[in-house]
Each structure stands twice: as C-alpha cells, then as structure tokens.
Amino acid sequence: MTDGKQLLHFVFGGELKDLNGTEFRDLSKLDVVGFFPDYASAVQAWKAKAQATVDNAHMRYFVTHMHRLIDPSKDQH
C-alpha cells in the first residue's frame, strides 16, 4: 500500500487460444485468483499461479490495476 492508501489489484488467468494473443479459449474456465490491496501482493499471487501452470504454455495470468479503472486520475502503483 502506498502512503496507507489501498490500490486495488485483480489477478486472474486462463488458457489462451493463441500464444501471441490475449483471447481466452473458454471464459467459463477463467481462474479468478483474487483481489489484492497492493501491487506487491498481487505480483506474489501472480507468480505463484504462473509457476504452478508452467507446464501449460497456453496458460497465462494477469495483474489488473483495478484502482486505475476506479479512479483513472490517480494512475500509479
């Protein structure tokens, strides 16, 4: 958390149709990892999921900066 302020992040992933794209093969099978109060904890969760699925080349996880969507004027980690 920056200066005691919550900067919400969302981590999710799924199997991609194409390794060069970001379109998921089946939206009903998205893995919702969770919401995190800061970037550091979101990255920690992202790394754990990415490492656990390393054997599936089509599996990708993402960190989304939810705080930017909520308040775009405060665009920072």
Secondary structure, DSSP 8 states (H G I E B T S, - for coil): -BTTB---EEEEEEEBSSTTS--BS-GGG-EEEEEESSHHHHHHHHHHHHHHTTT-TTEEEEEEEHHHHH-TTS---
